[in-house]
Amino acid sequence: MTDAMTAGHRPATYTHGNGAAPFGTTRHLIHCPLSWDRCLDAPGVGEEHFVIADHLPDGHPLFNDGPGSFHDVQVVTESVREIGEFVGHRYFGVPPERPGLFHAYGLDLTDLSAWRTGPDGGSRLTTRLRATPVHVINGVPRSLTFHVEVSIDGRRCGTGSAGVVFLAPALYRSQLGYARPAEASPPEEDRAPLRASARADAASVGRSDPGNVLVGEAEQLSGGRLSARILTQGLGAVFAGADGRLPGLHLLESLRQTALLAAGRAHGLVAGRSTLAASQVQFRGSAATGAPLRCVAVPGPLERDPAGRPSLPVTLTLTQDRKAVAEARTVVVQDL
């Protein structure tokens, strides 16, 4: 983190260098004070604005894996998730011993053409954040909400929101305990025994590298539902977690892959030409590595978006040891 004097105020710049950057790029977080005479030398107590300046990755093992029809929207998701915790600690006075956990995230693509790859595709990624403290006690917020606006090469192409809660150490340990299923528990409903090595075909979930596939064998249930086992062990480094807990990237990628698989099974949408044009995710708890994880997808009726593209709503639920881990409402759109 470095500070620079600019136009009478001091915006902090958070630089994540190439050596450790999860996206293979250098990103900058720039604080944009609402008042010229306020540089946040003291923790903020109201709304604050930020800009994340970045480039879309090139050669990332996950985000650039696949047919390359669209840029991976999870670049934005992961950037906001990481920066959100930093903003709370650096700008709002949240004690460093209180880790941040995201409980909600949503993103709607407002200009799908900007997300297309190819010779004329964009590379400069700009994410504007409006951070608002929530449940402020003694000047310290218990959580933050973010309004998100995304642009690629200056074209506004996405809006979203996120919520992060900062937990006291005891509550955080309790949350980790929630993620560890009991040693002996009854089998989940509709779960058939699956081989540990079974994976879905990479193309059916929009990937090329089988090592990036998180969806195991899937079975069709009543009412058009699709139930899929999610792999939680033998994962690549990009999905590495901490404290025995699966990272948010793993859970979000599991939801994305299951939604694409369900869209293909239900209505023949081609995963390689599709993307999640909208997603709203609520995290209900954590998930442990190495324990059975199940995702159930419920496709809705096939529709057409304003541009005439096939559009399919898919509702998803992730569970582990009969406990809800995440719930999502998504819209899968296939490009023409």
Backbone hydrogen bonds in HBPLUS format (Angstrom, degrees):
<---DONOR---> <-ACCEPTOR-->    atom                        ^
c    i                          cat <-CA-CA->   ^        H-A-AA   ^      H-
h    n   atom  resd res      DA  || num        DHA   H-A  angle D-A-AA Bond
n    s   type  num  typ     dist DA aas  dist angle  dist       angle   num
A0002-THR N   A0013-THR O   3.04 MM  11  5.46 163.7  2.06 157.1 158.4     1
A0013-THR N   A0002-THR O   2.94 MM  11  5.46 169.0  1.95 173.5 176.8     2
A0006-THR N   A0009-HIS O   3.04 MM   3  5.61 171.1  2.04 173.3 175.0     3
A0009-HIS N   A0006-THR O   2.96 MM   3  5.61 170.5  1.97 129.1 132.2     4
A0014-TYR N   A0029-LEU O   3.08 MM  15  4.67 140.1  2.24 113.9 125.8     5
A0029-LEU N   A0014-TYR O   3.04 MM  15  4.67 131.3  2.29 112.3 126.5     6
A0016-HIS N   A0027-ARG O   3.29 MM  11  5.51 144.0  2.42 136.3 146.1     7
A0021-ALA N   A0017-GLY O   2.91 MM   4  5.62 129.3  2.17 150.7 165.9     8
A0024-GLY N   A0021-ALA O   3.38 MM   3  5.33 163.2  2.41 102.5 107.4     9
A0028-HIS N   A0053-ALA O   2.99 MM  25  5.15 156.6  2.04 145.6 152.9    10
A0053-ALA N   A0028-HIS O   2.83 MM  25  5.15 157.6  1.88 152.5 157.2    11
A0030-ILE N   A0051-VAL O   2.78 MM  21  5.11 169.7  1.79 154.9 158.3    12
A0051-VAL N   A0030-ILE O   2.85 MM  21  5.11 145.8  1.97 141.4 152.4    13
A0032-CYS N   A0049-HIS O   2.88 MM  17  5.26 174.6  1.88 143.9 143.0    14
A0038-ARG N   A0035-SER O   3.27 MM   3  5.37 162.0  2.31 109.7 110.7    15
A0044-GLY N   A0091-TYR O   2.77 MM  47  6.00 176.9  1.77 156.8 156.8    16
A0048-GLU N   A0131-ALA O   2.92 MM  83  5.26 156.1  1.98 148.3 156.3    17
A0131-ALA N   A0048-GLU O   2.79 MM  83  5.26 154.7  1.85 170.5 169.7    18
A0050-PHE N   A0129-LEU O   2.89 MM  79  5.04 155.9  1.94 149.3 152.1    19
A0129-LEU N   A0050-PHE O   2.86 MM  79  5.04 168.9  1.87 139.3 143.0    20
A0052-ILE N   A0127-THR O   2.76 MM  75  5.01 163.2  1.79 147.9 153.9    21
A0127-THR N   A0052-ILE O   2.99 MM  75  5.01 163.3  2.02 142.4 147.9    22
A0054-ASP N   A0125-LEU O   2.90 MM  71  5.03 148.6  2.00 164.3 167.4    23
A0125-LEU N   A0054-ASP O   2.86 MM  71  5.03 156.6  1.91 129.3 134.1    24
A0056-LEU N   A0123-SER O   2.80 MM  67  5.24 162.4  1.83 152.3 158.5    25
A0064-ASN N   A0060-HIS O   3.30 MM   4  5.21 149.3  2.40 123.6 129.0    26
A0065-ASP N   A0062-LEU O   3.00 MM   3  5.05 164.5  2.03 113.0 114.8    27
A0117-THR N   A0069-SER O   3.13 MM  48  5.61 158.1  2.18 125.1 126.5    28
A0071-HIS N   A0115-TRP O   2.73 MM  44  5.39 157.5  1.78 158.8 166.8    29
A0075-VAL N   A0072-ASP O   3.17 MM   3  6.01 171.2  2.18 121.8 124.5    30
A0076-VAL N   A0073-VAL O   3.12 MM   3  5.71 132.3  2.36 112.3 120.9    31
A0077-THR N   A0073-VAL O   3.38 MM   4  6.75 162.0  2.42 141.4 146.1    32
A0078-GLU N   A0074-GLN O   2.93 MM   4  5.91 176.1  1.93 147.7 148.5    33
A0079-SER N   A0075-VAL O   3.17 MM   4  6.18 152.4  2.25 136.8 144.7    34
A0080-VAL N   A0076-VAL O   2.97 MM   4  6.17 167.4  1.99 160.4 162.3    35
A0081-ARG N   A0077-THR O   3.00 MM   4  6.18 158.5  2.05 148.8 155.4    36
A0082-GLU N   A0078-GLU O   3.03 MM   4  6.16 162.9  2.06 147.9 151.4    37
A0083-ILE N   A0079-SER O   2.99 MM   4  6.09 171.6  2.00 153.1 155.9    38
A0084-GLY N   A0080-VAL O   2.84 MM   4  5.69 151.3  1.92 144.8 152.3    39
A0087-VAL N   A0083-ILE O   2.84 MM   4  6.07 159.2  1.88 162.2 167.7    40
A0088-GLY N   A0084-GLY O   3.25 MM   4  6.50 157.9  2.31 144.4 149.2    41
A0089-HIS N   A0085-GLU O   3.21 MM   4  6.52 161.6  2.24 152.6 156.5    42
A0090-ARG N   A0086-PHE O   2.82 MM   4  5.90 168.8  1.83 159.4 163.2    43
A0091-TYR N   A0087-VAL O   2.84 MM   4  5.40 160.5  1.88 142.4 148.8    44
A0092-PHE N   A0088-GLY O   3.30 MM   4  5.02 142.8  2.44 114.8 123.1    45
A0094-VAL N   A0088-GLY O   3.18 MM   6  5.63 163.9  2.21 145.2 140.3    46
A0098-ARG N   A0095-PRO O   2.98 MM   3  5.66 164.8  2.00 123.0 126.6    47
A0167-LEU N   A0099-PRO O   3.12 MM  68  5.95 153.6  2.19 167.5 163.1    48
A0101-LEU N   A0165-VAL O   2.83 MM  64  5.40 163.9  1.86 154.8 158.6    49
A0165-VAL N   A0101-LEU O   2.90 MM  64  5.40 169.0  1.91 148.7 147.8    50
A0103-HIS N   A0163-GLY O   2.98 MM  60  5.80 153.2  2.05 144.5 153.1    51
A0283-PHE N   A0103-HIS O   2.90 MM 180  4.76 162.0  1.93 124.1 129.8    52
A0163-GLY N   A0104-ALA O   3.04 MM  59  5.11 152.4  2.11 140.1 135.2    53
A0105-TYR N   A0281-VAL O   2.94 MM 176  5.23 152.7  2.02 148.4 152.0    54
A0281-VAL N   A0105-TYR O   2.71 MM 176  5.23 173.6  1.71 168.3 170.4    55
A0106-GLY N   A0161-SER O   2.88 MM  55  5.26 149.3  1.98 161.2 155.5    56
A0161-SER N   A0106-GLY O   3.02 MM  55  5.26 149.0  2.12 130.3 136.8    57
A0107-LEU N   A0279-SER O   2.94 MM 172  5.56 149.8  2.03 150.7 160.0    58
A0279-SER N   A0107-LEU O   3.04 MM 172  5.56 135.2  2.25 139.1 152.1    59
A0108-ASP N   A0159-THR O   2.78 MM  51  5.44 166.4  1.79 165.1 169.4    60
A0159-THR N   A0108-ASP O   3.00 MM  51  5.44 152.8  2.07 150.4 158.1    61
A0109-LEU N   A0277-ALA O   2.84 MM 168  5.18 174.8  1.84 152.3 153.3    62
A0110-THR N   A0157-CYS O   2.94 MM  47  4.84 136.9  2.13 102.4 112.6    63
A0114-ALA N   A0111-ASP O   3.16 MM   3  5.81 143.6  2.30 114.6 122.9    64
A0115-TRP N   A0112-LEU O   3.02 MM   3  5.42 147.4  2.13 109.7 119.2    65
A0116-ARG N   A0113-SER O   3.24 MM   3  5.39 161.4  2.28 104.4 110.1    66
A0121-GLY N   A0118-GLY O   2.97 MM   3  5.03 163.7  2.00 110.9 115.5    67
A0153-ASP N   A0124-ARG O   2.77 MM  29  4.89 157.9  1.81 142.6 149.1    68
A0126-THR N   A0151-SER O   2.91 MM  25  5.13 170.5  1.92 155.2 156.3    69
A0151-SER N   A0126-THR O   2.83 MM  25  5.13 151.1  1.91 154.4 161.5    70
A0128-ARG N   A0149-GLU O   2.78 MM  21  5.07 163.7  1.81 157.2 159.0    71
A0149-GLU N   A0128-ARG O   2.97 MM  21  5.07 149.4  2.06 144.4 150.7    72
A0130-ARG N   A0147-HIS O   2.96 MM  17  5.02 146.5  2.07 141.7 149.6    73
A0147-HIS N   A0130-ARG O   3.00 MM  17  5.02 150.5  2.09 129.8 138.9    74
A0132-THR N   A0145-THR O   2.89 MM  13  5.30 156.6  1.95 154.8 161.4    75
A0145-THR N   A0132-THR O   2.98 MM  13  5.30 160.0  2.02 146.9 153.0    76
A0134-VAL N   A0143-SER O   2.87 MM   9  5.20 155.2  1.93 154.9 148.4    77
A0142-ARG N   A0134-VAL O   3.19 MM   8  6.29 134.4  2.41 150.8 163.6    78
A0143-SER N   A0134-VAL O   3.28 MM   9  5.20 152.0  2.36 148.6 145.0    79
A0142-ARG N   A0135-HIS O   3.10 MM   7  5.41 140.5  2.26 114.9 125.8    80
A0137-ILE N   A0140-VAL O   2.94 MM   3  5.31 168.4  1.95 138.4 135.4    81
A0140-VAL N   A0137-ILE O   3.06 MM   3  5.31 164.8  2.08 110.8 115.5    82
A0166-PHE N   A0142-ARG O   2.90 MM  24  5.59 176.6  1.90 157.2 158.0    83
A0144-LEU N   A0164-VAL O   2.90 MM  20  5.42 155.1  1.96 154.3 162.5    84
A0164-VAL N   A0144-LEU O   2.96 MM  20  5.42 164.2  1.99 157.6 162.8    85
A0146-PHE N   A0162-ALA O   2.78 MM  16  5.01 160.5  1.82 151.6 152.3    86
A0162-ALA N   A0146-PHE O   2.97 MM  16  5.01 142.1  2.12 136.8 141.2    87
A0148-VAL N   A0160-GLY O   2.87 MM  12  4.73 171.3  1.88 130.0 127.8    88
A0160-GLY N   A0148-VAL O   2.84 MM  12  4.73 149.8  1.93 136.4 135.7    89
A0150-VAL N   A0158-GLY O   2.78 MM   8  4.80 169.3  1.79 143.3 143.6    90
A0157-CYS N   A0150-VAL O   2.85 MM   7  5.80 168.9  1.86 149.7 153.3    91
A0152-ILE N   A0155-ARG O   2.95 MM   3  5.23 150.1  2.05 141.0 141.8    92
A0155-ARG N   A0152-ILE O   3.02 MM   3  5.23 166.3  2.03 114.2 117.2    93
A0171-LEU N   A0168-ALA O   3.00 MM   3  5.36 115.2  2.43 109.5 125.0    94
A0172-TYR N   A0168-ALA O   2.88 MM   4  6.11 156.1  1.94 159.7 167.6    95
A0173-ARG N   A0169-PRO O   2.95 MM   4  6.20 159.4  1.99 151.0 155.4    96
A0174-SER N   A0170-ALA O   3.01 MM   4  6.24 149.9  2.10 140.5 149.3    97
A0175-GLN N   A0171-LEU O   2.86 MM   4  6.14 147.1  1.97 143.7 152.6    98
A0176-LEU N   A0172-TYR O   3.00 MM   4  6.38 151.5  2.09 148.0 155.3    99
A0177-GLY N   A0173-ARG O   2.95 MM   4  6.23 149.0  2.05 142.8 151.8   100
A0178-TYR N   A0174-SER O   2.96 MM   4  6.31 141.7  2.11 142.3 152.6   101
A0179-ALA N   A0175-GLN O   3.28 MM   4  6.64 135.7  2.49 135.8 146.7   102
A0179-ALA N   A0176-LEU O   3.00 MM   3  5.10 129.2  2.26  95.8 109.7   103
A0180-ARG N   A0177-GLY O   3.13 MM   3  5.35 159.6  2.17 106.1 112.5   104
A0191-ARG N   A0188-GLU O   3.27 MM   3  5.57 147.8  2.38 132.1 127.9   105
A0198-ALA N   A0195-ARG O   3.19 MM   3  5.41 160.9  2.22 109.3 115.1   106
A0200-ALA N   A0215-VAL O   2.78 MM  15  5.71 155.3  1.84 164.0 155.8   107
A0204-SER N   A0201-ASP O   3.01 MM   3  5.44 134.1  2.23 109.4 121.7   108
A0205-VAL N   A0202-ALA O   3.12 MM   3  5.59 158.9  2.17 112.6 119.0   109
A0207-ARG N   A0202-ALA O   2.97 MM   5  4.96 165.8  1.99 144.1 139.5   110
A0206-GLY N   A0203-ALA O   3.33 MM   3  5.08 169.0  2.35 102.0 103.0   111
A0212-ASN N   A0209-ASP O   2.95 MM   3  5.59 163.4  1.98 121.9 127.1   112
A0213-VAL N   A0210-PRO O   3.10 MM   3  5.29 163.7  2.13 109.3 114.2   113
A0231-LEU N   A0214-LEU O   2.79 MM  17  5.17 166.9  1.81 154.2 158.4   114
A0216-GLY N   A0229-ARG O   2.64 MM  13  4.98 171.5  1.65 161.0 159.4   115
A0229-ARG N   A0217-GLU O   3.46 MM  12  6.25 167.3  2.48 151.4 151.8   116
A0219-GLU N   A0227-SER O   2.86 MM   8  5.39 160.1  1.90 154.2 158.8   117
A0227-SER N   A0219-GLU O   2.94 MM   8  5.39 176.2  1.94 162.6 163.3   118
A0221-LEU N   A0225-ARG O   2.81 MM   4  5.00 174.4  1.81 144.4 145.1   119
A0225-ARG N   A0222-SER O   3.39 MM   3  5.99 169.9  2.40 115.1 117.5   120
A0226-LEU N   A0297-ALA O   2.87 MM  71  5.10 157.2  1.92 148.9 155.6   121
A0297-ALA N   A0226-LEU O   2.77 MM  71  5.10 162.8  1.79 153.5 158.6   122
A0228-ALA N   A0295-CYS O   2.86 MM  67  5.31 166.8  1.88 153.6 158.1   123
A0295-CYS N   A0228-ALA O   2.89 MM  67  5.31 166.8  1.90 159.4 163.8   124
A0230-ILE N   A0293-LEU O   2.84 MM  63  5.24 168.6  1.86 150.9 148.8   125
A0290-GLY N   A0232-THR O   2.90 MM  58  4.93 159.3  1.94 113.8 118.8   126
A0239-PHE N   A0236-GLY O   3.05 MM   3  5.75 155.7  2.11 118.4 125.1   127
A0240-ALA N   A0237-ALA O   3.07 MM   3  5.05 164.0  2.10 111.9 112.1   128
A0245-ARG N   A0242-ALA O   2.93 MM   3  5.59 161.6  1.97 120.8 126.8   129
A0289-THR N   A0244-GLY O   3.05 MM  45  5.61 157.2  2.10 131.5 135.7   130
A0246-LEU N   A0287-ALA O   2.76 MM  41  5.58 168.5  1.78 154.4 158.3   131
A0250-HIS N   A0247-PRO O   3.10 MM   3  5.49 125.9  2.41 105.9 118.0   132
A0251-LEU N   A0247-PRO O   3.37 MM   4  6.83 158.0  2.43 148.5 153.8   133
A0252-LEU N   A0248-GLY O   2.89 MM   4  6.09 169.6  1.91 160.9 163.4   134
A0253-GLU N   A0249-LEU O   2.93 MM   4  5.95 158.0  1.98 145.0 151.5   135
A0254-SER N   A0250-HIS O   2.92 MM   4  6.05 148.1  2.02 142.3 151.5   136
A0255-LEU N   A0251-LEU O   3.04 MM   4  6.34 155.3  2.10 146.9 152.7   137
A0256-ARG N   A0252-LEU O   2.95 MM   4  6.19 160.6  1.99 147.2 152.7   138
A0257-GLN N   A0253-GLU O   2.88 MM   4  6.03 170.8  1.89 152.4 154.6   139
A0258-THR N   A0254-SER O   3.01 MM   4  6.10 161.6  2.04 146.6 152.0   140
A0259-ALA N   A0255-LEU O   2.96 MM   4  6.08 156.4  2.01 148.1 154.6   141
A0260-LEU N   A0256-ARG O   3.08 MM   4  6.37 160.5  2.12 152.6 157.1   142
A0261-LEU N   A0257-GLN O   2.93 MM   4  6.13 159.9  1.97 149.1 155.2   143
A0262-ALA N   A0258-THR O   2.86 MM   4  6.01 160.4  1.90 149.4 154.6   144
A0263-ALA N   A0259-ALA O   2.96 MM   4  6.15 153.8  2.03 144.8 152.0   145
A0264-GLY N   A0260-LEU O   3.04 MM   4  6.27 151.5  2.12 145.6 152.6   146
A0265-ARG N   A0261-LEU O   2.94 MM   4  6.18 159.8  1.98 150.3 156.1   147
A0266-ALA N   A0262-ALA O   2.85 MM   4  5.89 161.4  1.89 150.4 155.5   148
A0267-HIS N   A0263-ALA O   3.06 MM   4  5.81 161.6  2.10 137.4 143.1   149
A0269-LEU N   A0263-ALA O   3.41 MM   6  5.60 159.0  2.45 121.7 116.2   150
A0268-GLY N   A0264-GLY O   2.93 MM   4  4.21 136.9  2.12 115.7 120.1   151
A0273-ARG N   A0270-VAL O   3.08 MM   3  5.61 155.1  2.14 115.0 122.4   152
A0274-SER N   A0271-ALA O   3.13 MM   3  4.99 167.3  2.14 108.7 110.3   153
A0335-ASP N   A0273-ARG O   2.85 MM  62  5.67 172.2  1.85 164.1 161.4   154
A0275-THR N   A0333-VAL O   3.03 MM  58  5.67 147.2  2.14 147.4 156.6   155
A0333-VAL N   A0275-THR O   2.98 MM  58  5.67 168.0  1.99 168.2 171.1   156
A0277-ALA N   A0331-VAL O   2.84 MM  54  5.61 135.1  2.04 161.7 174.0   157
A0331-VAL N   A0278-ALA O   2.93 MM  53  5.09 141.6  2.08 144.6 139.4   158
A0280-GLN N   A0329-ARG O   2.86 MM  49  5.21 142.6  2.00 141.7 153.8   159
A0329-ARG N   A0280-GLN O   2.93 MM  49  5.21 151.7  2.01 142.9 152.1   160
A0282-GLN N   A0327-GLU O   2.82 MM  45  5.28 165.3  1.85 161.7 166.7   161
A0327-GLU N   A0282-GLN O   2.89 MM  45  5.28 155.1  1.95 148.9 157.2   162
A0284-ARG N   A0325-VAL O   2.78 MM  41  4.87 148.3  1.88 119.7 128.6   163
A0285-GLY N   A0325-VAL O   3.29 MM  40  4.67 144.6  2.42 130.3 121.4   164
A0294-ARG N   A0319-THR O   2.95 MM  25  5.35 170.9  1.96 161.4 164.3   165
A0319-THR N   A0294-ARG O   2.86 MM  25  5.35 159.9  1.90 155.2 161.8   166
A0296-VAL N   A0317-THR O   2.97 MM  21  5.34 159.2  2.01 147.9 152.0   167
A0317-THR N   A0296-VAL O   2.98 MM  21  5.34 143.7  2.12 141.8 153.1   168
A0298-VAL N   A0315-THR O   2.77 MM  17  5.13 154.2  1.83 152.4 160.6   169
A0315-THR N   A0298-VAL O   3.14 MM  17  5.13 170.9  2.15 131.4 131.3   170
A0300-GLY N   A0313-PRO O   2.73 MM  13  5.20 153.2  1.80 168.4 162.1   171
A0303-GLU N   A0311-SER O   2.77 MM   8  5.00 165.3  1.79 157.5 160.8   172
A0311-SER N   A0303-GLU O   2.86 MM   8  5.00 162.4  1.89 131.8 131.0   173
A0305-ASP N   A0309-ARG O   2.91 MM   4  5.39 155.8  1.97 147.5 154.4   174
A0308-GLY N   A0305-ASP O   2.81 MM   3  5.20 164.9  1.83 122.5 126.4   175
A0334-GLN N   A0310-PRO O   3.08 MM  24  5.55 158.5  2.13 151.1 157.7   176
A0312-LEU N   A0332-VAL O   2.81 MM  20  5.13 160.8  1.84 149.2 155.9   177
A0332-VAL N   A0312-LEU O   2.83 MM  20  5.13 163.4  1.86 151.1 146.4   178
A0314-VAL N   A0330-THR O   2.90 MM  16  5.21 159.9  1.94 132.6 137.9   179
A0330-THR N   A0314-VAL O   2.91 MM  16  5.21 162.4  1.94 147.7 153.1   180
A0316-LEU N   A0328-ALA O   2.88 MM  12  5.10 165.8  1.90 146.2 150.2   181
A0328-ALA N   A0316-LEU O   2.92 MM  12  5.10 161.9  1.95 146.5 147.5   182
A0318-LEU N   A0326-ALA O   2.81 MM   8  5.10 173.5  1.82 157.5 159.4   183
A0325-VAL N   A0318-LEU O   2.79 MM   7  5.33 175.6  1.79 149.3 147.8   184
A0326-ALA N   A0318-LEU O   3.43 MM   8  5.10 159.2  2.47 125.0 127.7   185
A0320-GLN N   A0323-LYS O   2.92 MM   3  5.27 154.5  1.98 146.6 153.6   186
A0323-LYS N   A0320-GLN O   2.96 MM   3  5.27 155.8  2.02 110.2 118.1   187
